Amino acid sequence: MTLLPVQADLCWFCRQSDPAWRYPLEPVQELVTSLDGTLTIAGPLGAPWWPACEFCRMLFDAKDYETLFTRALTAVLSAEPERDPDETGLQVAERFQTLGARYNGPAQRVPAAVDGLTRG
């Protein structure tokens, strides 16, 4: 199983670059073992933020999870067409569950770039 990539400079929903928003997250308390016994984490261990682009933030805040799920799954399968759609759908759903479990407040704007440095 190939895990979904996680990068701080991408929206963790749809993979759009340079996300303008981020959701604060509770620290990871434990690792999760999947049914086949492999150890998985749906985001970087202890990541304090969940990056989101403008459109995904609007969908999440509106609780339009069905559209957000479809957008996220479509983005992954478009970028990596060799992926199994069913397995990838399960991974996207697990990632959403992780956000739900660790969500710790409303989205905050990512600070603008300073002195040529990227957002962080």
C-alpha positions in Angstrom: 0.0 0.0 0.0 1.4 3.4 -1.0 0.4 6.0 1.6 -0.9 9.4 0.5 1.9 12.0 0.4 1.8 14.8 2.9 3.6 18.1 2.2 3.4 21.3 4.2 3.3 23.4 0.9 0.2 21.6 -0.5 -3.4 21.6 0.5 -3.9 18.2 2.3 -7.3 17.9 0.7 -6.7 18.6 -3.0 -2.9 19.1 -3.3 -3.2 22.7 -4.6 0.1 24.4 -4.0 0.7 27.2 -1.6 -2.4 26.8 0.6 -3.6 30.1 2.1 -5.3 28.5 5.2 -4.4 26.1 7.9 -6.4 24.3 10.6 -4.8 23.9 14.1 -4.4 20.3 15.1 -4.1 18.6 18.5 -0.7 16.7 18.8 -0.7 13.1 17.8 -1.2 10.9 20.9 -0.7 7.5 19.3 0.1 5.7 16.1 -2.5 3.7 14.3 -2.1 0.1 13.2 -4.2 -0.8 10.2 -6.1 -4.1 9.8 -3.1 -5.7 7.9 -0.8 -4.8 10.8 1.1 -2.0 9.2 1.8 1.2 11.2 0.3 4.3 9.5 0.0 8.0 10.2 -2.4 10.1 8.2 -0.2 13.2 8.6 3.2 14.1 9.8 3.7 13.0 13.4 2.9 15.9 15.6 2.1 18.3 12.7 0.5 21.4 14.3 -1.4 22.4 11.1 -3.6 21.0 8.4 -3.0 23.1 5.3 -6.0 23.9 3.1 -6.6 26.0 -0.1 -9.4 28.6 -0.2 -11.9 26.3 -1.9 -11.3 23.3 0.3 -11.5 25.5 3.4 -14.9 26.8 2.2 -16.1 23.3 1.7 -14.9 22.1 5.1 -16.3 25.1 6.9 -19.6 24.6 5.2 -19.5 20.9 6.3 -19.8 19.8 2.6 -17.8 16.7 3.3 -19.1 14.8 0.3 -17.9 17.4 -2.2 -14.7 17.8 -0.3 -14.1 14.0 -0.4 -14.8 13.8 -4.1 -12.4 16.8 -4.7 -9.7 15.2 -2.7 -10.1 11.7 -4.2 -10.2 13.2 -7.8 -7.0 15.2 -7.1 -5.1 12.1 -5.9 -6.2 9.9 -8.7 -5.5 12.6 -11.3 -2.0 13.0 -10.0 -1.4 9.3 -9.6 -3.6 7.4 -12.1 -1.9 4.1 -11.3 -3.4 4.1 -7.8 -6.3 1.8 -6.9 -9.4 4.0 -6.6 -11.0 1.9 -3.8 -7.8 1.8 -1.7 -7.2 5.5 -2.3 -10.7 6.3 -1.3 -10.2 4.5 2.0 -7.0 6.4 2.6 -8.7 9.7 1.9 -11.4 8.8 4.3 -8.9 7.9 7.0 -7.2 11.2 6.4 -10.5 13.0 6.9 -11.1 11.0 10.1 -7.7 12.1 11.4 -8.6 15.7 10.8 -11.9 15.2 12.6 -10.1 13.6 15.6 -7.3 16.3 15.7 -9.2 19.4 14.6 -8.6 22.1 17.2 -10.3 25.3 16.0 -11.2 27.4 12.9 -9.0 27.9 9.9 -6.4 30.6 10.2 -4.7 32.4 7.3 -1.2 31.3 6.6 1.2 34.2 7.3 2.3 35.9 4.0 5.9 35.3 2.8 8.5 37.4 4.5 11.8 38.4 2.9 11.4 36.0 0.1 10.7 33.0 2.4 7.7 30.8 1.6 4.6 30.7 3.8 5.0 28.5 6.8 
